[in-house]
Amino acid sequence: MSQHTDVAFIGEDDSEYFRRLFNRTFNSLNPTYLLPSDEDEVKRSELHHRMMQFVFQGNNYVGEVKKALQFGQQRRVLDLGTGCGLWAINMADEFPRAEVIGIDLAPLQPRTVPPNCTFELCDLETGIPYPDGYFDLVHARSMHIGIRDYPQLLQEAIRVLRPGGLIILIEPDLIPIVDGSRITRAPAGVGAADWSTFWETYRSCLTRQGIDITVPQRLTEMLNATGAFENVITRDGNIPVGFWPKGKWTFIDPHLLSVGQLQWLDYDLFLPALRPMFLFHGLTENQVQSLITGAQRDLYHPVAPLSAHINIVHASKQL
Ligand SMILES: C[S@@+](CC[C@H](N)C(=O)[O-])C[C@H]1O[C@@H](n2cnc3c(N)ncnc32)[C@H](O)[C@@H]1O
């Protein structure tokens, strides 16, 4: 962690940046972000990063990143809600002349990092603590669930991007796909009903926390609404979850199978990670237990193929 105006310097003892809630560890900066900040969540963020690298055919990004960071530019990269920090570290390795900064609510990132990579502690709901036009590239992945005013975050991203700079936004949907269809309400007696109920409960908790659960589907619309971007490109698609059985369903290619395995492992950690959030919102221990074990049944013994929809948008700030 490095020192920067408005952000904290983390020394050896970082305990003040964490708090305990229902037997898991959370960040202490933003009490409304109710996913844990602990070892399992770091593992989940690492799995998510590996999965996205498969999705991007071995790359860390989509879009004209090399052009945005070419000679003559400032070569500064910002990762919003960096989590385990692997994206920032990989970018710093790939672009040794760039300065890569990852921001998060909790000091979860490794202490030994490439010399051109730093991590800062800051609540992005209070803004992005950098000057106008400072960055060539802003990246935000799977972090809208900690931002109650996403359009405001976009305004901040526009402010800190130089004209011509690139933004990359990636957000997985909060509505699961069962047997190829988006399921918002669990249909009784249909496969993966417990899986759908779990996601429905999650969405309702986030809504109560003031999170706009429609952000993932509306990334492109929201970027366009700012009027600040050009070359807006949307790429979205379905990610298989797990090891789809052969025979009954169409066989998927080995590449997608790796994506599915990583997504499955991510979800295996995700289900218990929501226990504190559910308890915080007043569900009883028994209700939470039954929600999690039901979803685990559908994950471990699927009677219908599960998928997750991922939304990816990249664009350049107008010159
Ligand atoms: C689900 S993790 C995703 C991490 C990483 N971007 C990835 O793709 O693996 C979301 C991260 O965003 C961070 N985050 C959420 N809300 C935030 C906020 N208001 N300010 C800063 N970081 C935030 C969380 O602490 C968490 O590490």
The ligand as an SDF file (V2000), in Angstrom:
LIG
                    3D

 27 29  0  0  0  0  0  0  0  0999 V2000
  -16.5960   -9.0470   -6.0680 C   0  0  0  0  0  0  0  0  0  0  0  0
  -15.0880   -8.2580   -5.7520 S   0  0  0  0  0  0  0  0  0  0  0  0
  -14.3530   -8.1540   -7.3840 C   0  0  0  0  0  0  0  0  0  0  0  0
  -12.8640   -7.9050   -7.2980 C   0  0  0  0  0  0  0  0  0  0  0  0
  -12.1420   -7.7460   -8.6340 C   0  0  0  0  0  0  0  0  0  0  0  0
  -12.5540   -6.5430   -9.3290 N   0  0  0  0  0  0  0  0  0  0  0  0
  -12.3470   -8.9440   -9.5100 C   0  0  0  0  0  0  0  0  0  0  0  0
  -12.8850   -8.7890  -10.6080 O   0  0  0  0  0  0  0  0  0  0  0  0
  -11.9360  -10.0350   -9.0910 O   0  0  0  0  0  0  0  0  0  0  0  0
  -15.6020   -6.5600   -5.5060 C   0  0  0  0  0  0  0  0  0  0  0  0
  -14.4910   -5.7210   -4.9200 C   0  0  0  0  0  0  0  0  0  0  0  0
  -14.8950   -4.3450   -5.0130 O   0  0  0  0  0  0  0  0  0  0  0  0
  -14.5610   -3.7050   -3.7990 C   0  0  0  0  0  0  0  0  0  0  0  0
  -15.4960   -2.6100   -3.5970 N   0  0  0  0  0  0  0  0  0  0  0  0
  -16.8420   -2.7120   -3.4860 C   0  0  0  0  0  0  0  0  0  0  0  0
  -17.3770   -1.5060   -3.2420 N   0  0  0  0  0  0  0  0  0  0  0  0
  -16.3450   -0.6260   -3.1800 C   0  0  0  0  0  0  0  0  0  0  0  0
  -16.2580    0.7580   -2.9110 C   0  0  0  0  0  0  0  0  0  0  0  0
  -17.3550    1.4730   -2.6170 N   0  0  0  0  0  0  0  0  0  0  0  0
  -15.0370    1.3440   -2.9210 N   0  0  0  0  0  0  0  0  0  0  0  0
  -13.9240    0.6030   -3.1700 C   0  0  0  0  0  0  0  0  0  0  0  0
  -13.9370   -0.7160   -3.4210 N   0  0  0  0  0  0  0  0  0  0  0  0
  -15.1400   -1.3290   -3.4240 C   0  0  0  0  0  0  0  0  0  0  0  0
  -14.7230   -4.7860   -2.7350 C   0  0  0  0  0  0  0  0  0  0  0  0
  -14.0000   -4.5060   -1.5550 O   0  0  0  0  0  0  0  0  0  0  0  0
  -14.2380   -6.0270   -3.4530 C   0  0  0  0  0  0  0  0  0  0  0  0
  -12.8780   -6.2670   -3.2340 O   0  0  0  0  0  0  0  0  0  0  0  0
  1  2  1  0
  2  3  1  0
  2 10  1  0
  3  4  1  0
  4  5  1  0
  5  6  1  0
  5  7  1  0
  7  8  2  0
  7  9  1  0
 10 11  1  0
 11 12  1  0
 11 26  1  0
 12 13  1  0
 13 14  1  0
 13 24  1  0
 14 15  1  0
 14 23  1  0
 15 16  2  0
 16 17  1  0
 17 18  1  0
 17 23  2  0
 18 19  1  0
 18 20  2  0
 20 21  1  0
 21 22  2  0
 22 23  1  0
 24 25  1  0
 24 26  1  0
 26 27  1  0
M  CHG  2   2   1   9  -1
M  END
$$$$
